[in-house]
Amino acid sequence: MEYLLLDRLSTLSHPQRMAVFRLLMRRCPDELPAGEIAAALALKASTASVYLSTLTQAGLITKRRDGTRLLYAVNLDATRAVVAGLFSDCCRGRADLCPPQFADLLGTLASSENRKFNVLFVCTGNSARSIMAETILRDLADDKFTAHSAGTAHRSELNPFAVEMLKSKGHDVSHLHSKNLTEFQGADAPMMDFVFTVCDRAANDDCPTWRGQPVSGHWGMPDPVKAQGSEAEKRLAFHQTYGSLHNRLTAFTALSFEALDGGSLQKKIDAIGKEAVTKDQPA
């Protein structure tokens, strides 16, 4: 067992192998094709293949063939074994040796009757998907959640089709504006309870650690801004995105947060993110 731990630590000691591993950790439980991994980390295909092979041989990630594609995902059992190997003395009367953030990984989400949860939706430009998610959640359950959104790359204007879609559904858009992620990373920023990425590019970005260890989730979906064709076809793409977000957020707000431990809550949020993008539109 000690040899296996040393082998895995040695594998992760290489900066670019660690970058691949961290990317797959951020996207957990998603399976990513090798091409997306290479593109996200600006690696040559051949180089990425070598790193993926080494991580697979060490048991840190898994590989599955899907047709002509090879899909990779983090091996959580192996990852937990590495952490347990490093901090094996924590349960032997020396809890003070364990980092504070590991003290209650599966505790229930702290809450009180009058407390509202802070939720942040992140995408690349904060012009469409994250703005729509922020607005939908605010109108679905403003009594329980304070909704925010931001982009990893600043955009000065909201997408007009997104604004039109929200207006057509009766949402107030007068207060909406594009925001950069840095606005939520300062000492004065609200502490988040949940952080959701709604596009793959934002999920692949190496974001800083959030204060308070919020529950995170990836609810990726196609970017309606990139839809091609007539204006009617473009509006249909936003229509589908709105419907998918509305369905996911309806399921999210229905969860019994106070009754779920961290592990159970994370599984439910991951399951919501796996739901297919709907083609139906809420009335």
N, C-alpha and C positions, 0 to 999 in steps of 0.2 A: 504493500500500500504506500509506503514511504517513497519507493522508487517511482510509482505512478504519479504521486504528487510532484516530485521533483521534475519528472518528464513534462508534466503539464505546465509547471511554472517556467521551465526552460522554453517551451513552445511559445508561451505568452510573453517572454522577455524580448522578443523581436518586435520593434515598434509597429511595423506594418501588419504582422500577423495579429498583434493586439488590436490594431485598427479594424481589421476584418471581424474579429471576435466581438468587439464593442458595438460595431454596426449591427451584427446579428442579435446581440443582447438588446439593443434599442428597439429592434423590430420584432422581438419575441412576442407572440408565438408564430409569427409569419415565417414562411419558407421563401427564400429569395433565389432567383436564378443567378448563375455566376456572372452573366452580363450586367445585371443591375448592380451587383456588388462591385464589379470592376469600375463601372461608370461612376458610382457614388464616391469611390475613393481615388478616382483618377489613376487607376492601375492598368497596365497592359493586360490583355486577356491571359497571356501565358504566365505572367507574374502572379495574377490572382489565382490561377489554377494551382500553382505551386503552393501558395499559402493555404488555400482551401484543402489541398491534399494533406498537408502537414497537420492542420487543425483537426481534420477528420481522423487521421491515424492516431492522434493523441486522445481521441474520444471527446474532444471539447465541442465539436459540432457534428451534426448528422447530415447524411446525403441521401437523397431519394430521386430516382429517375421518374420523370413525368413526360412520356413520349420521347421527344428528342432533347428535352431539357433536363439538366441536373439542378435540383432544388436543395438549398442548404438552410439549416436552422440550428440555433444554439441547443446544446445538450444540457438541459437544466440539471439533470441528476449529476453529471460530471462537474458542473459549475458549483453546485452545492457541496460536493465532496471536496473541492479545492478550498472553499471557504471553511468547511468543517475541519479540514486538515490543518489549516493555518491557525484556527482558534479553538482547537480541541480542548484546551484547558479551561475554557470559559465555564463549563458545567461542572468543574471539579473544585468548587469553592472559591474560584477567582473570577467572578463575574466582572470585577473591575478591569480585567484585561481586555474585555470585549469592547469594541467600538460602540459608542452610544447608539448609533443608527441601527445596530443589530439587536438592540435590547428587546424590541417588541415588533418584529417584522410582521406578525400575523395577528396583531391586536385589532380590536374593533375600531372603526373610525370614530375619533373623538367627536362628540356632539352634545348638544343640549337642546332643550325644547325650543328655545328662541334663537338658536344659532343658524345662520345661513352659510351654506357652503360656497366657496369661491371656485369657479370653474373657468379655465382658460382654454380656448380653441386656437390652435396654431396651424398656419399654412405658410406658403412661401410669400405671397404678396399681400395677404389680408385685404383682398379686393372682392372675394366671392364666397368660397366655401366656409371659411372661418367666420366671416361677417354674418352669413346666413345662419350658421349654427348658434352664434351669440344671440341673434335676434329671436330665433325660434325658442331657445331655452328660456330667455327672459320672459317671453309671453306665455310659455307653457307653465312655468313654476317660479314666478318671481318671488313668491313668499318663502321659498326654500333655497334658491340659488341666486348668487350674484354672478352674472355671465360676463366674460371678457373675451376678447380675441386680439390676435397680433400676428404679424408676419415676420419671417426671418430675413426677408429682404424688403425694404420699405417701398411702398407704392403710395403715391400722393392722391390717387383718385380711386373711388369705388367703381366696380364694373357696373355700367348702366343696366345691363340685363339682370344682374343680381338685385339691384335696387328696384327695378320694375317688378320682378317676381315677388319681392317682399311686400311692396305696396299692394299688389294685386291680391295678396292674402290677408290684407288688413293690418299689416304691421306698421308701427310708427318708425320711420327711417330718419327723422329729423336730427337725431342725436348721433347717427352713425358716422364714423370717420376711420380712415386707415391708420393703424398704429404699428410701431416696430416693437419687436420682442424686448428690446432693452428697457422699454418703459415699465416692464414687470419684473426687472431683475435688480432694482436698487433696494436700498435698505428701507425706503419708505413705501415700497410697493406692497400691495396686499399679499398675504401668504396664501398660496393656492392649496386647495384640497384635492382638485382634479386637474390634470393637464392632458388634453387630447390633441393629437396631430390628425389632421384631416386630409393630408396629401403625403405621398410617399417621399417626396423630396425633403419636406420639413422633418419627417420621421428619420430620414437618413442623416440629417445634420447632427453634428456633435454639439448638442446644447449643454449649457452649464447645469450643474446640479441645482435643483430647486430647494429653497428653504422649506423645512417641515416635511420633506419627503412625501409630496402629494401622490395620490394614486394616478397612474398614467395609463393611457390607452391609445391605440392607433386605429382610427376609423378612416382609412384611406379610401378614396373614390376618384374616378376620373375628373379631370379639371374641365368644367363646362366652358371656361374661357377659351379653351382650345378647340371647341366644336367647330366644324366646317359646314358649309352649305348656306342655305337661305336663312333669313332672319327667323323664320318659323322653326327651322331645324335647330338653330342656336337656342331659341327660347325653350324648345323641347328638352335640350340638355340641362338647362337650368331648372326646368320643371321636374326632371327626374332627380337631380341633385337635391332639390328642396324636399321632395317626397322621401328620399332615403334618409336625409338628416332628421326630418320630422319623425319618422318611424323609429330611428335609433334613439332619439332623445326622449320620445314617449316611453320606450322601454327603460331607458336610464332613469328617468324620474320616478318610475314605478318600483324601483329597487328598495328594499328595506335596509338602508345603510346602517342603522344602529344595530341591527340584528346579525349582520354579516361580519366575519373576521376578514382581515386583509386578504388572505388567500382566496376565500370564497368570492369576495367582491371583485378581485382582479379577474377571476375566471369568468364571471358574469359579464364584466365589461369587455373582455376579449371576445366572448361569444357574440355580444352585440356588434362588435366591429367586424365579425365574420359574415354578418348578414349581407346578402347580395344587394347591390344598388337597385332600388325599386324602380319600376316604370309606372307605378301608380301614384296618384297625387291626392293627398288629403284634401277633403272638402274645405 
